[in-house]
Amino acid sequence: MPRMTMTAARRELPEAVNKLVYGNGEPIVLSRRGKDLAAIVPIEDLQLIEELKDRMLSEKAKRALKEKGRIPWGKIKKDLGL
């Protein structure tokens, strides 16, 4: 996976995005002082990540609703001072 420093990204971002979109579509990792911070990814990859996150949260919510020992809504509101 290609890497790019934040300094280089400031100078070369348009070219990097073009290479990503019109080239091989491989994500580019952005780093600062040798530490990976973020990645530039094709929009299709981001959409897939968001869809997977939504599915995981939905499954987690379904499991939580099936658990016993739920906390009554009134108690939650009282605890939060609502």
C-alpha positions as YAML, in Angstrom:
chain: A
units: angstrom
residues:
- id: 1
  name: MET
  ca: [0.00, 0.00, 0.00]
- id: 2
  name: PRO
  ca: [1.52, 3.34, -0.99]
- id: 3
  name: ARG
  ca: [2.33, 5.84, 1.74]
- id: 4
  name: MET
  ca: [2.57, 9.60, 1.65]
- id: 5
  name: THR
  ca: [3.61, 12.07, 4.28]
- id: 6
  name: MET
  ca: [1.28, 14.91, 5.16]
- id: 7
  name: THR
  ca: [3.87, 17.34, 3.76]
- id: 8
  name: ALA
  ca: [3.85, 15.53, 0.42]
- id: 9
  name: ALA
  ca: [0.05, 15.31, 0.49]
- id: 10
  name: ARG
  ca: [-0.19, 19.10, 0.75]
- id: 11
  name: ARG
  ca: [1.89, 19.41, -2.42]
- id: 12
  name: GLU
  ca: [0.67, 16.38, -4.35]
- id: 13
  name: LEU
  ca: [-2.94, 15.75, -3.30]
- id: 14
  name: PRO
  ca: [-4.54, 16.40, -6.72]
- id: 15
  name: GLU
  ca: [-2.11, 14.03, -8.43]
- id: 16
  name: ALA
  ca: [-2.53, 11.39, -5.71]
- id: 17
  name: VAL
  ca: [-6.33, 11.51, -6.00]
- id: 18
  name: ASN
  ca: [-6.14, 11.25, -9.79]
- id: 19
  name: LYS
  ca: [-3.83, 8.25, -9.51]
- id: 20
  name: LEU
  ca: [-6.24, 6.67, -7.03]
- id: 21
  name: VAL
  ca: [-9.34, 7.29, -9.12]
- id: 22
  name: TYR
  ca: [-7.96, 6.62, -12.58]
- id: 23
  name: GLY
  ca: [-5.18, 4.19, -11.66]
- id: 24
  name: ASN
  ca: [-5.30, 1.03, -9.64]
- id: 25
  name: GLY
  ca: [-7.63, 2.29, -6.90]
- id: 26
  name: GLU
  ca: [-5.19, 1.32, -4.16]
- id: 27
  name: PRO
  ca: [-5.63, 3.31, -0.94]
- id: 28
  name: ILE
  ca: [-2.91, 5.78, 0.02]
- id: 29
  name: VAL
  ca: [-1.88, 5.93, 3.67]
- id: 30
  name: LEU
  ca: [-1.12, 9.39, 5.03]
- id: 31
  name: SER
  ca: [1.48, 9.67, 7.78]
- id: 32
  name: ARG
  ca: [3.20, 12.25, 9.93]
- id: 33
  name: ARG
  ca: [6.53, 11.64, 11.65]
- id: 34
  name: GLY
  ca: [6.33, 7.97, 10.72]
- id: 35
  name: LYS
  ca: [2.89, 7.44, 12.25]
- id: 36
  name: ASP
  ca: [-0.03, 6.41, 10.01]
- id: 37
  name: LEU
  ca: [-2.90, 8.87, 10.48]
- id: 38
  name: ALA
  ca: [-5.47, 8.35, 7.75]
- id: 39
  name: ALA
  ca: [-6.03, 6.93, 4.30]
- id: 40
  name: ILE
  ca: [-7.35, 8.19, 1.00]
- id: 41
  name: VAL
  ca: [-9.62, 5.51, -0.42]
- id: 42
  name: PRO
  ca: [-11.86, 5.21, -3.48]
- id: 43
  name: ILE
  ca: [-15.46, 6.27, -2.78]
- id: 44
  name: GLU
  ca: [-16.65, 2.71, -3.44]
- id: 45
  name: ASP
  ca: [-14.46, 1.46, -0.59]
- id: 46
  name: LEU
  ca: [-15.84, 4.13, 1.74]
- id: 47
  name: GLN
  ca: [-19.40, 3.22, 0.82]
- id: 48
  name: LEU
  ca: [-18.66, -0.44, 1.54]
- id: 49
  name: ILE
  ca: [-17.11, 0.43, 4.90]
- id: 50
  name: GLU
  ca: [-20.18, 2.49, 5.83]
- id: 51
  name: GLU
  ca: [-22.53, -0.31, 4.78]
- id: 52
  name: LEU
  ca: [-20.58, -2.86, 6.84]
- id: 53
  name: LYS
  ca: [-20.58, -0.53, 9.85]
- id: 54
  name: ASP
  ca: [-24.35, -0.08, 9.55]
- id: 55
  name: ARG
  ca: [-24.87, -3.85, 9.36]
- id: 56
  name: MET
  ca: [-22.66, -4.44, 12.40]
- id: 57
  name: LEU
  ca: [-24.47, -1.78, 14.44]
- id: 58
  name: SER
  ca: [-27.84, -3.18, 13.39]
- id: 59
  name: GLU
  ca: [-26.84, -6.69, 14.49]
- id: 60
  name: LYS
  ca: [-25.49, -5.34, 17.76]
- id: 61
  name: ALA
  ca: [-28.75, -3.47, 18.39]
- id: 62
  name: LYS
  ca: [-30.81, -6.59, 17.65]
- id: 63
  name: ARG
  ca: [-28.73, -8.61, 20.13]
- id: 64
  name: ALA
  ca: [-29.05, -5.89, 22.77]
- id: 65
  name: LEU
  ca: [-32.83, -5.82, 22.40]
- id: 66
  name: LYS
  ca: [-32.97, -9.57, 23.02]
- id: 67
  name: GLU
  ca: [-30.99, -9.30, 26.28]
- id: 68
  name: LYS
  ca: [-32.82, -9.59, 29.55]
- id: 69
  name: GLY
  ca: [-32.50, -7.07, 32.33]
- id: 70
  name: ARG
  ca: [-33.21, -3.97, 30.32]
- id: 71
  name: ILE
  ca: [-33.11, -0.61, 32.07]
- id: 72
  name: PRO
  ca: [-36.50, 1.17, 32.11]
- id: 73
  name: TRP
  ca: [-36.62, 4.36, 30.03]
- id: 74
  name: GLY
  ca: [-37.83, 6.35, 33.05]
- id: 75
  name: LYS
  ca: [-34.73, 5.38, 35.03]
- id: 76
  name: ILE
  ca: [-32.44, 6.35, 32.15]
- id: 77
  name: LYS
  ca: [-34.13, 9.76, 31.89]
- id: 78
  name: LYS
  ca: [-33.89, 10.26, 35.65]
- id: 79
  name: ASP
  ca: [-30.21, 9.27, 35.72]
- id: 80
  name: LEU
  ca: [-29.50, 11.74, 32.91]
- id: 81
  name: GLY
  ca: [-31.50, 14.48, 34.61]
- id: 82
  name: LEU
  ca: [-34.06, 14.74, 31.83]
...
